[in-house]
Amino acid sequence: MYQRILVPLEREGGQEAHLWHATRLASAMKAELHLIHVIPVVSSDEYFFQQIQVEVGSRGARRKEEAEAYFRRLEAQMQERGIPVRTAVLFSTRPEDEAILEYAAQSHCDLIVLPNLRKSLLSRWLQGNIPARVQRRSVIPVLFVSEEVEQ
């Protein structure tokens, strides 16, 4: 049924119940997991301004290194379980939901697994709700997993 399952992740220690649910689903369906982390970058026409956001020592570069180390640990765990996995850390000038959907389309993913965020109305208004925006714009199925689900 599913061959490629996309799981966007925030950072190590963040919400992961959706990852472990997707892992069980991928194992049962013999599907490939795609784990991604999107790092927003401020759009600029100036090359210098874009570079300082991602060059060595910048906050963006540190976030990328942390995400890559996290993904290496997850890859090892998935290999032990016999689950094929691909990882990607993406710098994007586009909103995170658009970057997730673009990756899903380019990688031919057929399911996106996201956490079911419980945010207040004020929090959603101030910070936005990326999973909800992905759900509204996605042409492929989106599965929401409650963070209270046992791992």
N, C-alpha and C positions, 0 to 999 in steps of 0.2 A: 504494500500500500504506500508507505513512505520510503523514499530512497535517500533523501538528503534533508536532515533536520537542522534548522538554524536556531542557535541559542545565543542571543546577545547577552553579554555579561558586563556588569559594572566594574567591580574590582574584587580582589580577594577579601573575604570576610563580609561581602555584601550579600544580597539575597541570592540564594543558590537552590532553593527547593525546586525551582523550575528546571535547573540543570540536571538534578538527580532524577527527576521525573522523565526528562528527555533521554537521559542515559538508559533508563530501564526500557523506554519505548524503542530506542535505537537497537538495543540488545535483542529485544523480542522480534523486531522487524528486520534485523540485519541491515540497518540503515547506517549511513555515514553521518556523523555529527559535524556541524560547522559551528565553531565557537568564535565569536567576534567581540571586539571591544572598540567602540568608536570614541575618538578623542576630538572634540570640537576645536577648530582653529578659526580665528577671526579672518574673514575674507578681506583681502587687500589686493589692489592692483600693483602695489609696490613689492618687488621681489624681496628686498631687505626685510620688510615687516613680516612677510610670510616665513622667511628663513629663521628669524629670531624666535619664532614660536616653536620650532621643531629641532633646532640645532642642539648639539651636545651641550648638556648642562642646563638646558631650558626646562621649564616645567613640563612642556609637552614631551620632551625626550625622556624625562624621568618617569612620566606616566606610561610611556610606551615600554620602557625597560621593565617596570613593575608588572604590566600586563603580560609581557612576553614570559617573564619568570613564572607567573601564575599559570599561564597556558602550558608551559613545559611540565609543571607538576600535574596538571589535569591530563595532559597527553599520556604521561606515564600511567596514571590511574586507568585511563580508557584502554591503553594497550594491555594491561593486566586483565581486563574484562573482555578483550577481543573485539573492541569497538573501534572501527576506523574513525579518525578524527582529523579535521583540518582547522587550523586556527589563523586568525588574521587580526592585526591591530591596525585600524584605519584612522588616518588623519582626514578630517572632512571639514570643509567650509560650509557644507549644507547642514540643515537641521538633522539631529540624530535619527529621527524616524525615517527621513528620506535616505540617509546613508544605509540604514538597515535594509530598507526595501530594495534599494539599488543592488546591494550585495546579494540579497536573496534572488533577485532576477538574474543577475550575471552568473551566479553559481547554480542556477536551476534547482534551488531548494523548493521542496514541496510542502513544508510545514515550518512555521515559526513558533517557538515556544517562549513565552514571556511570563514574568511574574505578575500576579494580580495585585497591583499596588492599592493599598488602602490609604488614601490621602484625604485630608479635609478639603472642602471646597476652596478655602483660601489658599492652601498649599498647591492645589492643582492650578489655580489661577496664577499664582506667583511663579511657580517652577515648571508648570506644564506637566503633562502626563504622556510620556513617550509611548508606553505600551498602548494606550488608548488611540493615539494618533496612528500608530502602526496598524492597529486593527481597522480603523476607519478607511485607510488608504490601500490596504493589502488586497491583492487579487488572489492570493493563495491562503489556505487555512491558517488561522492563528489560534493557538491553544494557550489559555491562561491557566496558570497553576498557582493555587494559594500557597503562601509561604508557611502556612501551618501544616502542610502535608508532611508526613514522616519521611525521612530520607532513608 
